[in-house]
C-alpha cells in the first residue's frame, strides 16, 4: 500500500503540534516520499487541493496549515451566514431588466 501525501502531512503536523507553512509542509512530504523535482511539480497542486478538502486540516493566516484538532472551534470556524454575495444584487438587477423587456415573436421566417 502506498502512503498518501495527505497522510504524511497529517502525521507530521500531529507530531509537531503547531502550524507550519505550506512550503515547509510540502518539503517534508516530498522528502518523506522521495519525490524528485518532476514528481513534486506534478503532485503539489493535488496536495494543496487535498489539504483544502480534508476536514482534519485548517488553513491559517500567511498560508500556515495545522490540524483543526489543535485549535479551538472559534479559531477555525467561519460563519458563512454573514457573508454577502455581491453577485446576487447584480443578478437581481439583470432579472429586473429582463422582466422589462418585451418579448417579440418573429413568425415570419425567411424561406430559402
RASUL-V216748 format. One record per backbone hydrogen bond with DSSP energy under -0.5 kcal/mol. NH is the residue of the N-H (numbers start at 1). CO is the residue of the C=O. Records with the same first field share a line. If there is no record, write none. Layout:
BEGIN
NH=CO + CO
END
This chain:
BEGIN
8=4
9=5
10=6
11=7
12=8
13=9
14=10
15=11
16=12
17=13
20=65
22=63
25=21
26=22
27=23
28=24
29=25
30=26
31=27
32=28
33=29
34=30 + 31
35=30
40=36
41=37
42=38
43=39
44=40
47=43
48=44
49=45
50=46
51=47
52=48
53=49
54=50
57=54
58=66
60=64
63=60
64=61
65=20
66=58
68=56
70=67
71=68
75=72
76=72 + 73
77=73
79=77
80=78
82=79
83=80
86=84
88=85
89=85
90=86
91=87
92=88
93=89
94=90
95=91
96=92
97=93
98=94
99=95
100=96
101=97
104=102
105=103
106=104
107=105
109=107
END
